[in-house]
Amino acid sequence: MFAWVPRASRGGVRGYLCVVACGDDSAVRSFEASRDAPACVRHWLAHRLPADSREAATLAASEVVTNALMHGRMTADEQIEVAVIAGDARVRVSVTHRGEAFATTPARAPGAHGGWGLRVVESVTHAWGVERDGPLAIVWFEV
């Protein structure tokens, strides 16, 4: 079970925090929308995930956070929320930010240097998706 709780700031609602109630095997953390966010998320996840899902989950999370930063039109004072729920068979990670969602099947220009992120996510996860909840973009995946 989870709930989205508004995160207040002086200028109003700054973002939303995902509060997860799933026992000891779940966690949530907020990261600044900065170029260091993907590395910080990888480091944070690496210490919370079972060994058999760690590599795939940290790679997928890094790609999703990078996409949020590159395509989400976020400002520097916004936050990216990462939630982890470790189940019996799979680990579910969701990345939530206040900003634009991105296409689930992006077009990749021939010869382009980028554009592989979501293909990487698709290749290392069992399932993944993109959802909108009002002003929030939520990208989730399971490994």
N, C-alpha and C positions, 0 to 999 in steps of 0.2 A: 504494500500500500504506500502511496506517496501523495504529496500535496505541493502545489506551487504557492509559495509565500512571497508577497511583495517585499522587496528589499528597499527600505526607505533611505533617502538622502535629502540633503537640504533643498534640492530642486524638485523634489517629488519622488516618484518611484524610479530607482536607479536600475533595477533589474529584478529578477525573480530567483528565489532560491528553492531548489528541489529538496524537500525534506522527505527522507525515505525511512520507513519503519519496517525493516525486514530482519531484525535480529542483529547479531554481531558481524555477519558477513556482508554488510553494506556500508557504504561511506559516500559522502558528498563533500566537494570542496569547490571553492570559487578561485578563479585565476584572473589576473589582470589581462586585458586584451592588448598584449604587447608581443613583440617578436620573440620573446623568451617563453611565451606560454606553451608551445609544443614541447619544448625540453622539460619544462616544469611539470607538465602533465605526465610525460613519460616517466620521470623520476618518481612522482607521487604514486602512479599506478604500479610501478615495478615493485614497490614495497607492500602492496596490498593484494596482489593477485597470486593465485596458485601457479606453480611453476609450469604446468602443462598449458596454460592459456596466456602466460605473461608476454611472450614475444609477439604473438598475433594481436593481442589487445593493445599493447603499447604502440605498435606500428599503426594500427587502425585509428586509435585515438589521436596520435600525432597528425595523421592525415586529415582527420575531421576537424581538429582544432585549427590547423593551417588553413583549411578551406573557409572556416568561419572568419578568420582574420583577413584572408585575401578577398573573399567575395561577400562577406556579411555587412559591409559598410558600417562597421562598428567604429565608435570613437574611442580614444585612448582611455577615457575614464569608465568605460563599460567593463563588465565582467563576463567571463565564460564559466558556466557551472558544469562540473563533471560529476556524475553519479555512477556508482558501481553497486551492482547487486550480484553476489555470488550465490548461484543456486547449486542444486545437487549435480546437474549435468553440464550447465553452461554458466558463463559469466556475461552479464548484460551491462554495457556501458552506454550512458547517454550524455551527450554534449549539448548544452542549451545556451543560447545567447539571444540577446535582444537585437535583432537585425534581420537581414534578408536571408531567406533560405536559398539554396542553390539547386540546380537541376540534378535529378537523380541519374540521368544518362547524358552527361555533358558531351558536347561535340568537341573533338580534339582536332585541331588544325594539323595537316601534314607538316612534318618537320618542326613542330612546336617543341619547346623544351619541357613544358609543363603539361598538365592535363591528365596525369596518370593517377592522381590521388584516390578518386572514387573507385577506379578499377582495382587499385591495390586493396582498398577496403573490401570490395566484393570478393577478391581472391583469398583473403585471409580470415573471413568471417563466415559463420553459418547462415546468418541473416542480418539484414540491416535495412534502415529506412529513414525517411525524412518526414517530419510532421510540422504543422504550424499550430500554435495555440495563441491566437491573438497576435501580440507583438513578438512572440517568441518563435525561434526556429529551434527544433529539436531533432538532432541526428542521433540515432541509436544503432547499436550493433550487438550481436551475440557471438561469443567464441566458446 
